[in-house]
Amino acid sequence: MDFATGIDLAPCNTLALPGRAAYYLRVTAAAQLADPALAGRRRFVLGGGSNLVLTGDVDRLVLHMAIPGRRLAGEDGEAFYVEAGAGENWHDFVQWTLAEGWPGLENLSLIPGTVGAAPIQNIGAYGLEVGELLHAVTAWDFEKQAFFTVDRSACRFAYRDSLFKQQGWHLDGRMAICSVLFRLPKAWRAHVGYAELARELAAADAAAPTPQAVAAAIVAIRRRKLPDPALTPNAGSFFHNPVLPAAQAAALAADFPGLPCYPQADGRVKLAAGWLIEQAGWKGKALGPVGMYEKQALVLVNHGGATGRDVQRTMAAVQQAVRDKFAVDLQPEPVFL
């Protein structure tokens, strides 16, 4: 197999950070992964690059997953089963399911990235996580030289977490997700519990919103709040929302009125990282070419010419400011390579 060499990866990550791949292969069919030439190399599996901080050149084989395809794989009395290739654009896939009459994923509209990367991070927004509607993942195991399927019950989904992330498979290149199968219930239920979403729907006079209306509202909100990576390079929400013991969260809420708190099923409380960052003085503030977005403090942006080192320096400064003010440690969402 012939690999490209010295490929510039700046166009392959939404932060537009510089770095070159020692070897590069664009994967457009799952069968390519079975080539023995791939087995003996250090690998990194790349999706849309929307959750990646590139810290320099990559001395590995970068497998850029671009497997296309989307189809109705089947249905029963309760649900539609819809499959998509790992390289499908996530937002385009969501809009396609709605157009075909298979709703359920509308709350995840306009999230950047690919279908294959969605289960790794267990992407979520506006009261829904992808793991809730995922049915199974098909992947290639480079060590066993075989395809395997993981059903939802074995994926160990948690907040921005999954089996694939816990095992480090997405980092060491042991496996590559080829396709994802979703179970979309026929008995559709709107997830409109977020106040911001409810206000947007009310403004659109959508008292009994359709799936398309929910998607349109979420797209409108995200476009107002979040920068377009094509215009302002960014990696979306840069930090996890911290989840604290209830007593610690209650003490912070007493000291800082207005602190957004979201009780969790396990008794802990989730805080809004963007609010913490804003209160720590970092909304719209920059350190060199990297800063936190002026409309949403949770989003780290590249104002032009930034490197991975610049991102790490700004990240550390934001973490320290939040730690000093709230005694809370923020953890980054992206993968560092």
DANORLIN-V436575 format. One record per helix or strand of 2 or more residues. SS is the DSSP state (helix for helix, strand for strand). FROM is the first residue (numbers start at 1). TO is the last residue. If there is no record, write none. Layout:
BEGIN
<<SS & FROM & TO> <SS & FROM & TO>>
END
This chain:
BEGIN
<<strand & 4 & 8> <helix & 10 & 12> <strand & 20 & 27> <helix & 30 & 34> <helix & 36 & 38> <strand & 43 & 46> <strand & 52 & 53> <strand & 58 & 65> <strand & 70 & 75> <strand & 79 & 85> <helix & 90 & 99> <helix & 106 & 108> <helix & 115 & 121> <strand & 124 & 125> <strand & 128 & 129> <helix & 130 & 132> <strand & 134 & 141> <strand & 146 & 151> <helix & 152 & 154> <helix & 163 & 166> <helix & 169 & 172> <strand & 175 & 185> <helix & 195 & 203> <helix & 211 & 225> <strand & 234 & 237> <strand & 243 & 244> <helix & 246 & 255> <strand & 261 & 263> <strand & 269 & 271> <helix & 273 & 279> <strand & 286 & 287> <strand & 290 & 292> <strand & 299 & 302> <helix & 308 & 326> <strand & 335 & 336>>
END
